[in-house]
Amino acid sequence: MQLHISQIECYTRCPEQFRRRYICGEKLPPGIALITGSGMHKGNETTLRYKMDKKELPPVEMAKEAARDYVADEFEKGEIFLNDEEKDAGLDATRAAAIDTATALTAIHHKILAPEVNPISVERAWVLEIKGFPVSLGGTIDTDEGDIIDDWKSSAKSPSEGAADESSQLTMYCLAKKVLDGSIPRARIGYLIKTKEPKALWQETSRTNDDFKSLLFIIERVSAAIEKECFPFAAAQSPRPWICSKKFCGYYDTCPAISRRLKS
C-alpha cells in the first residue's frame, strides 16, 4: 500500500470519507476552488519550468495562458460541482470568474514570488520505501531549490500566523528530501490570496527529526486502521466536527451518520 499525505489527512478528518473515496472509488466532481487552485498551479509550473531551463522568467502571458487553458479544459469535461450561488450565477459566468481568478493568481505569483525562486526541480514526484514500515509513502514536491522546498497554496484569505509550521504536507516533503537527498531542507509556502486585488506572501518554516517521528507515528496508526478496515463516521462524534457540514463534505446528502444526526 502507498499513502500520500492527502490520504492520511482525509482519514484523520473522517475515516468513512476515506473509505468511500479511496477504497470504494466514489470520487466527487471538483469544485470551483479546486479548479482555480489547480489552474494556478499549472500557471506556476509553467513559469518555474521555464525559469529552470532558461534561467529567466517567461512572459507572464505564457503562464496565464497555461492557467486559462487548464480551467477551460476542466469545464469542457462537464463534471464540476457548483454551489447554490454558482448555480444562480450560471455556468458561463462561473467559468469566466474561475478563469479570471486562476490567471490573476498566476500573474501575482509571476510578479512577486517567482523572482525569488531558483528551482532545480519542478513537480518532483517521489516514493519512499522505509525499511520495517508497513506502507510506502509518495507525493510530489511543487518546487525543489536544493536547500529549500516550496509549496504553492491559493486561499480566500491570508493564512493564520504559523500556518506553515502546522503543515503536515511540508513535514512529509521535508522527510522525503532527507531520505532521498541526505539533508533536511528549509521549507516555505507561497500563498496566493484571492482577494479583490490578489496578493502573495511567503511563510517560512523548518522541520526536525522529532517532527518526522510524530508524523510517522500517525501514518503507522492510520495504515493499521485501514488494514483492519476500521472506518468510523466523523459524524458520530459529539459535537459534530466541521467536516460534516454541507460546505465541506461531498458525501453530505448520502452519509447515513449525518442523516441520523439531522433527524435527532
N, C-alpha and C positions, 0 to 999 in steps of 0.2 A: 504494500500500500504506500502511495506517495501522497503527502499532505502539503498544501500551501497555506500560508498564514490566513488567507481569506476564508478557507475552510475551517481552520481552527477557531477563528473569531465567530464564524457562523454557528459552530457547535456551542460555544460558550454563551452566545446570546440565546439560542433556542435549539436544543438537540433535535426536536421534531422538525424544525425548518431545515436543518442539515439533512435529515433523513429524506425528506421529500425532494429536496433539490439534488443532493449528490448520490443518494442510494437509489431513489425511485426515478430520478431524471426528470422531475417536474419543474423544468426551467420556466422562469417567468419572462415575459417580454420586457425589454429595458424601458426605463422611464426617461423623461427628458433630461433630468440632471445627469444621469449616467451617460446618455448620448452626447451631451455637450461636453462633459468632462473627458470622455474618450476622444472626441473631436479635438479638444485642446491638446491632449496627449499626442495625437497624430501630428498636429502642427508643431509641437515642441520637438518631437522626434525628428521631424524634417529639418528643423533649424539646427539641431545639435549633430545630426549625422553629417550635414553639410559642413558645419564648423570643424568636426573631427577630421574630415577628409581635406578640406580646403584651408583650414586654419583662419577662417574668417566667417562672419555671419552671411547667410544668404539674403537676397532681397526679401523683405518682410512679406511681400505678396506671395512668394513661393510657399511660405509656411502657412499663411492664411488660406491659400487655395487647398492645401492638404487637409486642413481642418474643415473647410467648407465641403469638400468632396466626401469626407467621412460621414458628416452629419446627413448630407443629401442621400448618400447610399443607404444609410440606416432607415431613413424614411421611405425609400423606394422598396425596401424589404416588406414594409407594411405591418410588422409585428412590434408595435410600440404601445406602451401603457400611457394613457392620458388621464390626468386627474380631472375633477369636475370643472375647474377653472380653465384648463387647457381645452377640454371638450367644448365649453362655451365659446372660447376664442376661435375655434375652428382649426382644422389641420394645417391649412396654408399659413395662417398667421403664426401658429405654433412652430412650424418648420422654419419660417423666416426668423423668428425670435431666437430659436436654437442656433441657427447658423450665425446670427449676429453675435450671440454670446460666445460661441466657440472661437470665432475669428478675433473678437475683441480680446479674449484672454490670451490667445496665441500671440497677438501683437504686443501686449504688455509684457509677456514673457520674453519675446524677442528684444524688446527695448530695455527692460530693467534687469532681468535675471540672466539671460543667455550670455551677455558680455562677460559675466563673472565665472562662466563655466568653461572648463577646458577638458572635454571628455576624451578618454582613451577607449571607452566602450559605451554604446547606447543600446538600451533594451537588452541587457546581458542576461540571458537565460542560464540557470544553474540548477544542479541537482546534487544533494548531499546524501551519501550513504555513510552513516555513522555506526562504527563497529559496536555491536551489542544493543543498538537502539531498535525498537520494534517497527519503525517506519522510516522511509526515506523522506527527505524534505525537498521542496522545489519552489522556484519562483523566478522573477525577472527584476533585476535592478534597473531602474529607469536610466540613470546616468552614473557611470563609474569614472572618477577622475584620478584613480590610483590611491591617494591617501584620504580621499573623501568621496562619499556617495551621495547622490541627490535623488530625492523623490518629489514628484510633482502632484499637487493637490488643488482641485478647484473647490471653492467654498462660497456659500451665500453670505457669510460674514467673516470678519477677522477671527483667527483662531485664538483660543484662550492662551494665556502665558504658560509656557511649559508643555504645550500640546505635543511637541516633537519628543520631549522626554518620555512621554507615555505611549509612544507608538510602538506596538509590538511588531509591526511590519518592519520598521527600521532595526529593531533588535534582531529579527530573523535575517535581514540582509547583511548586517554587520557580522553576524555569526557566519554566514556563508563566505564573506570576504576573508574572515580569519582562517577558516578551514581551507579554503581554496588558494589563498594568496599568502597566508602566513602572518598576517598582522591585522589588528583591529583598526578600521578606518574611523575617521570622524564622519559625521552624518548631518544632513540638513534637509529640511523640507522647504521647497519653494511653493508658497501659497499664492494662488491666483484668485482674487476676490471678486465675486460677481456683483459688485455694487453698480450704481448708475454710471459712475466713472470708474471702470475697473482699475484695481491696484494690485501690486505684487509686493511680497515681503518674504524674507528668509526667517527660519527658525533653526538654529544650530543645536546639536546635541552630541552626546557621546555614549558609549556603552562599555561595560566591564564584563569580566568573566562571571561575576555574580548575576548579572542580567541574563546571560546565556543560560546559566543553571536554572534560574527561575522559569524561563521560557521553556526549556526542555522538560522540566518537571510537568508543566501544564500540558505540553504536547503528549507526553507519555501517558498522562491520566486520560486525556481525550481519546487517544488511539486505543487504549484499553477499553474504554466505554463503547467505542464504535465496534470493536471486535466482539464485545458481549451483546451487541445490538441494544444498547441502552439509550433510548431516545425519548426522555420525558418532555412534557409540554412546558414551555416557559409560562404559558397562561395559567398553569395550575398553581403557580406561586402566588403568594399573597404578601404585599399588594401586587397587582398585576404590573409586570415590567413594561417599560416604554415600547419595547419591540413588538408588543401585542396590539398596538394601536393600528387603526386602518391606514394611517400615513406610512408606517414603517414595515408592516407585514403584508407581503404579497399574497399570502395564503389566508388572509383575514376572513374572507367570506366562506371559506371551506374548512376552517380549522374547528374541529369539534370541541376543543377545550375553550376556545374563545366563545363559541356559541353557547356553551354551558354557562360561562361567566356572564354573558349578556342576559341570559334567561333568569339568572339567580337574583 
